[in-house]
């Protein structure tokens, strides 16, 4: 039995350069996922609000309240992260576009 690696390892690393089109595409994808998570958060919060906890035990009420808050909070956090990433990618795309335009104008002079 030999411990040979059957898949060849490539040591070449390909650097993907950022372009305004790639940034815009990433921003659209991230914004769409952020909106989807926001819609999911609203649906979960509405579902929790329409179905109250039916218990007289105070411990059960406190734990269920904490779990509901955590579930809505985690989905809201994910939604916010995707929204921030979308805004950042959009800003990066604008910055790269401005750099390309100023580089072209300076090379013409």
C-alpha positions as a Markdown table, in Angstrom:
| # | Residue | x | y | z |
|---|---|---|---|---|
| 1 | Unk | 0.0 | 0.0 | 0.0 |
| 2 | Unk | 1.4 | 3.3 | -1.0 |
| 3 | Unk | 0.3 | 6.7 | 0.0 |
| 4 | Unk | 0.4 | 8.3 | -3.4 |
| 5 | Unk | -1.7 | 11.3 | -4.1 |
| 6 | Unk | -3.7 | 10.4 | -7.2 |
| 7 | Unk | -4.7 | 13.9 | -8.1 |
| 8 | Unk | -1.9 | 16.1 | -9.4 |
| 9 | Unk | -1.3 | 19.2 | -7.3 |
| 10 | Unk | -0.9 | 22.4 | -9.1 |
| 11 | Unk | 1.3 | 25.1 | -7.6 |
| 12 | Unk | 0.2 | 27.8 | -9.9 |
| 13 | Unk | -2.1 | 30.4 | -8.3 |
| 14 | Unk | -4.4 | 32.4 | -10.5 |
| 15 | Unk | -5.1 | 35.8 | -9.2 |
| 16 | Unk | -8.5 | 37.1 | -10.2 |
| 17 | Unk | -8.4 | 40.8 | -10.7 |
| 18 | Unk | -11.4 | 42.9 | -9.7 |
| 19 | Unk | -13.3 | 44.6 | -12.4 |
| 20 | Unk | -16.4 | 46.8 | -12.2 |
| 21 | Unk | -18.5 | 44.2 | -13.9 |
| 22 | Unk | -17.4 | 41.5 | -11.4 |
| 23 | Unk | -18.2 | 43.9 | -8.5 |
| 24 | Unk | -21.6 | 44.7 | -9.9 |
| 25 | Unk | -22.4 | 41.0 | -10.4 |
| 26 | Unk | -21.3 | 40.2 | -6.9 |
| 27 | Unk | -23.3 | 43.1 | -5.5 |
| 28 | Unk | -26.5 | 42.0 | -7.3 |
| 29 | Unk | -26.1 | 38.5 | -6.0 |
| 30 | Unk | -25.3 | 39.6 | -2.5 |
| 31 | Unk | -28.2 | 42.1 | -2.5 |
| 32 | Unk | -30.6 | 39.4 | -3.7 |
| 33 | Unk | -29.5 | 37.0 | -1.0 |
| 34 | Unk | -29.8 | 39.8 | 1.6 |
| 35 | Unk | -33.3 | 40.6 | 0.4 |
| 36 | Unk | -34.3 | 36.9 | 0.5 |
| 37 | Unk | -33.0 | 36.7 | 4.1 |
| 38 | Unk | -34.8 | 39.9 | 5.0 |
| 39 | Unk | -38.1 | 38.4 | 3.6 |
| 40 | Unk | -37.4 | 35.2 | 5.5 |
| 41 | Unk | -36.8 | 37.2 | 8.7 |
| 42 | Unk | -40.2 | 39.0 | 8.3 |
| 43 | Unk | -42.0 | 35.7 | 7.6 |
| 44 | Unk | -40.4 | 34.1 | 10.7 |
| 45 | Unk | -41.2 | 37.1 | 12.9 |
| 46 | Unk | -44.8 | 37.2 | 11.7 |
| 47 | Unk | -45.2 | 33.5 | 12.3 |
| 48 | Unk | -43.8 | 33.8 | 15.8 |
| 49 | Unk | -46.1 | 36.8 | 16.5 |
| 50 | Unk | -49.3 | 35.0 | 15.3 |
| 51 | Unk | -48.6 | 31.9 | 17.4 |
| 52 | Unk | -48.1 | 32.8 | 21.0 |
| 53 | Unk | -46.7 | 30.3 | 23.5 |
| 54 | Unk | -49.5 | 28.4 | 25.4 |
| 55 | Unk | -48.0 | 27.7 | 28.8 |
| 56 | Unk | -48.3 | 29.0 | 32.3 |
| 57 | Unk | -44.8 | 27.9 | 33.3 |
| 58 | Unk | -42.7 | 31.1 | 33.4 |
| 59 | Unk | -39.5 | 29.2 | 32.6 |
| 60 | Unk | -41.0 | 27.9 | 29.3 |
| 61 | Unk | -42.2 | 31.4 | 28.4 |
| 62 | Unk | -38.7 | 32.8 | 29.0 |
| 63 | Unk | -36.9 | 30.1 | 27.1 |
| 64 | Unk | -39.3 | 30.3 | 24.2 |
| 65 | Unk | -38.9 | 34.0 | 24.1 |
| 66 | Unk | -35.1 | 33.7 | 24.1 |
| 67 | Unk | -35.1 | 31.1 | 21.3 |
| 68 | Unk | -37.5 | 33.2 | 19.2 |
| 69 | Unk | -35.3 | 36.2 | 19.7 |
| 70 | Unk | -32.2 | 34.3 | 18.8 |
| 71 | Unk | -33.7 | 32.8 | 15.6 |
| 72 | Unk | -34.9 | 36.2 | 14.3 |
| 73 | Unk | -31.7 | 37.8 | 15.4 |
| 74 | Unk | -29.5 | 35.4 | 13.5 |
| 75 | Unk | -31.5 | 35.7 | 10.3 |
| 76 | Unk | -31.4 | 39.5 | 10.7 |
| 77 | Unk | -27.6 | 39.4 | 11.2 |
| 78 | Unk | -27.2 | 37.3 | 8.0 |
| 79 | Unk | -29.4 | 39.7 | 6.1 |
| 80 | Unk | -27.4 | 42.7 | 7.3 |
| 81 | Unk | -24.1 | 41.1 | 6.4 |
| 82 | Unk | -25.3 | 40.4 | 2.9 |
| 83 | Unk | -26.5 | 44.0 | 2.6 |
| 84 | Unk | -23.2 | 45.4 | 3.8 |
| 85 | Unk | -21.3 | 43.2 | 1.4 |
| 86 | Unk | -23.5 | 44.4 | -1.5 |
| 87 | Unk | -22.9 | 48.0 | -0.6 |
| 88 | Unk | -19.2 | 47.4 | -0.3 |
| 89 | Unk | -19.0 | 45.6 | -3.7 |
| 90 | Unk | -21.0 | 48.4 | -5.3 |
| 91 | Unk | -18.7 | 51.0 | -3.9 |
| 92 | Unk | -15.6 | 49.1 | -5.0 |
| 93 | Unk | -17.1 | 48.8 | -8.5 |
| 94 | Unk | -17.6 | 52.6 | -8.6 |
| 95 | Unk | -14.1 | 53.2 | -7.3 |
| 96 | Unk | -12.6 | 50.9 | -10.0 |
| 97 | Unk | -14.7 | 52.5 | -12.7 |
| 98 | Unk | -13.5 | 56.0 | -11.6 |
| 99 | Unk | -9.9 | 54.8 | -11.6 |
| 100 | Unk | -10.2 | 53.4 | -15.1 |
| 101 | Unk | -11.8 | 56.6 | -16.4 |
| 102 | Unk | -9.1 | 58.9 | -14.8 |
| 103 | Unk | -6.3 | 56.6 | -16.1 |
| 104 | Unk | -7.7 | 56.8 | -19.6 |
| 105 | Unk | -8.0 | 60.6 | -19.4 |
| 106 | Unk | -4.4 | 61.0 | -18.1 |
| 107 | Unk | -3.0 | 58.7 | -20.8 |
| 108 | Unk | -4.7 | 60.9 | -23.5 |
| 109 | Unk | -3.0 | 64.1 | -22.3 |
